[in-house]
């Protein structure tokens, strides 16, 4: 981590990498809870903090082999999964080792429900239901579309904030109101 950061700033960088929540990172780094939001905003504007965060993210990415390409590949597997790959010609779920890898990666789980008839030693299995759950295909498509800038959020802002409004708000914060 950058040597020109104070211990508190280094701690902020470490905490920020936990959940990418700047305000909470400032609080966990022992900045005042009352001013954590503005402190975090100021910290994230500093080039040395930005560089330290990027350097640590790069190290983590290399260490874990998590890259944007890998994430996009997984999203594509989910978004383009063909459910038929999980079933044989009779519509029965294939054994897991026979299901194509891309289909398996798109699956979030399998539940097996067994049905029995009778009691005790006379109990006989009469059926089985396997429920296959896949990851959310529309959500994966949405994330990919946003990545490709096919979808954008439209934000409308109205009203105005004057300097006196901002000063009044700052005074209230200082007084603890």
C-alpha angles and dihedrals in degrees: 000000000000114000094213093067122099117241089254092052091048089052090050090054091049092048093045090058090058096070107346089244105136097192093050090044089055091050092048089048087058100254113146113282089221093059101025094111095053092039090053091048091051093045093052090053092058112100092217091054091047090050092049092049092048092047092051092046090050091051091049092047091052093045095049097032089232108150134164088249092055092048092049091048091054091048089051091051090054095042094049101034115143107215092201089073088073094057137063126228091276092054095253121138110259120232107272094250090057095052111098114255095243090054092046091051090053091053118093096188151330124228122194121204117190122199122207135188125207134018137272115340090354091061112122130186107241102172151354133212121198118198116200118197122197129199116263106285097188091051091051090049090049092052091048091047091051090049089054089045091241089130126041132177113241111218121193120195124191136172128041138259119210128206089250090055090053092047092050090051091048091050091052090052091051091049090048095241 
